[in-house]
């Protein structure tokens, strides 16, 4: 019935309906306006009035046009014979392009390209049209990339490549170079790594000079890093830096690394800020060198000794301090602050000052694409020593989101991993955290980032244990850990750290101490994990007290003193993050020496500090420790009060495992209280 009614319309209105149907269920009046500038469709606005009067099209919002129903659009599209559909789309696209070519028409560019791409078979016979429409698709692909729509960008860029003539590398070299690079970038963002590498290989084979290959080498190193091929990424950057005239050492002695850091810090302190900030690095080769130093530093962090990473970060910063600033200076300085404490005495305040100064440089350059790397290096590198754990975790989540939207999937996932670490440390709700980790796991599979998935599975197992010992929250997928006793195993410290955390909260004293001690001797790897040092030494000290209580162990006192010293220094920079831990350690230390009044005051101070900072799990922990202290001293009523507070905290944390444990203690102290009443009665 609908088709019959449409067949009775005038040819002009039918043509309008066909045009609208080719655009989809809706379009905008501006498209009709552009189309009216062509000879063939000069009367299209009049035809539109007829379709509106007949009730097939209706206006929507500001300038919007749409079919009154999907069935109407389907019937209108069927007015075009199947054999003519491709050609109708193609000629419609050409009519729009005849007026819009060279103009900024916004997203209408996509509509034009979509129509023209139906005419692939007619375009290929004409080299002039092939190049024109390849450029059109490249513009559409670039616009989609700029809008972070990588899948759409890849489809347009592939279409552009398919339209190039067979001799395009000879006849249109610059266009071929740019198209292959853009398509490779989009393919990488869509996780089509094999296709991306294949297109980059074409660039390496066809480029006429080294300078033309450089951006592709950088992209290839990023693709290798995403796939966990750190050594391959390192080798690519190393090869480019050698061709740029730089020196790549096979090894760097710790003494040399320390000297390089000290010399770089001296250069930084001596530079005239006003003069330096006015000197922009204009030389393209120097900017490229700085960019590759940042890239090789990131690669070496996961596959080379720490001293190699120190070498490259120092070289990058020294280059910038000598030559001036550019868009890569911020990241180089942040990488430098991250490695300073690996080889020199702790100077967190200086690191933080350099890092904050580095962030201020972002206002001078367009560095949005670097946001994931900047947030990763700043918020997981030095900021957590001064800014709240929760703020750092939030910014790392933003780094994750920006990484996904810009196609920097690997760095985005690294931000997610660090955000998860800080969320666990700050006592985020465990069940919410489990949902987030499952989402990250899904993305790690989608992006084919095996190493990230492996670490996420370890995180998931830890959170599952903290919730209910994994009884109802575990999954079949398990991390591949390898031999934890192999010092070359990259998962070794991840394994022992998480085992220590699980054992601590489960109350497995010997297991916690064993795993903590396995981490600390691995000094080179441990230097990469400064944040973990605070968590592990805190748990190790508390567990040592539980093990050696009543034995007056010199070893125990030494472990606790070291942890207190560590936390006191940290609390001087961030009362929010560390004072509750310091107070709890002092409370446990004083409980060993039977300093009753000061011990109770320290427990209460720890509880209050943890509550103020929102560390619900450590508020519960301090209440639990205070409860045990009073229970040991026979104050069962006071013990019961603290245990009840601990129960409420653990319920809010989402740990049914700890709730069950504390409920058992409450039952026990209730029994003791009843027995005491019975004796008195």
TAGI-V163394 format. One record per pair of residues at least 24 apart in sequence whose C-alpha atoms are under 6 Angstrom apart, sorted by the first residue. I is the first residue (numbers start at 1). GAP is how many residues later the second one is. D is the distance in Angstrom with one decimal. If there is no record, write none. Layout:
BEGIN
<<I;GAP;D> <I;GAP;D>>
END
This chain:
BEGIN
<<3;72;5.8> <12;35;5.8> <13;34;5.1> <13;38;5.9> <17;59;5.6> <18;58;5.6> <18;59;5.6> <21;52;5.5> <21;56;5.2> <25;41;5.8> <25;42;5.8> <26;39;5.5> <26;40;4.0> <27;38;5.3> <28;35;5.6> <28;36;4.6> <28;37;5.5> <29;34;5.3> <35;61;5.3> <38;57;5.9> <86;32;5.2> <89;26;4.8> <90;25;5.3> <90;26;4.5> <90;28;5.5> <90;29;4.9> <110;30;5.8> <130;33;5.3> <130;34;5.9> <134;26;4.1> <134;29;5.7> <148;257;5.4> <148;258;5.4> <150;36;5.5> <154;29;5.9> <154;32;5.1> <157;26;5.4> <189;218;4.3> <191;256;5.4> <226;184;5.0> <227;222;5.5> <230;69;5.6> <230;73;6.0> <234;62;5.6> <234;65;5.4> <237;59;5.6> <252;55;5.7> <252;56;5.9> <257;50;5.6> <258;85;5.4> <276;48;5.6> <279;45;4.7> <280;44;5.1> <280;45;4.8> <280;46;5.7> <281;43;5.3> <281;44;5.6> <281;45;5.5> <290;26;5.5> <291;37;6.0> <294;38;5.8> <327;38;5.5> <330;28;4.8> <331;43;5.9> <334;43;5.9> <338;43;5.1> <342;185;5.1> <372;27;4.3> <372;31;5.5> <372;40;6.0> <375;24;5.8> <376;39;5.5> <386;187;5.5> <386;188;4.9> <389;33;6.0> <393;26;4.4> <393;29;5.7> <426;189;5.3> <427;188;5.2> <427;189;5.8> <427;190;5.2> <429;224;4.9> <429;225;5.8> <430;224;5.3> <454;25;5.0> <466;189;5.8> <467;188;4.2> <467;189;5.5> <467;190;5.8> <468;188;5.5> <468;189;4.7> <493;26;5.8> <509;34;5.8> <513;27;6.0> <537;26;6.0> <576;37;5.6> <580;26;4.3> <580;29;4.9> <580;30;5.2> <616;33;5.7> <620;26;4.1> <620;29;4.9> <636;33;5.8>>
END
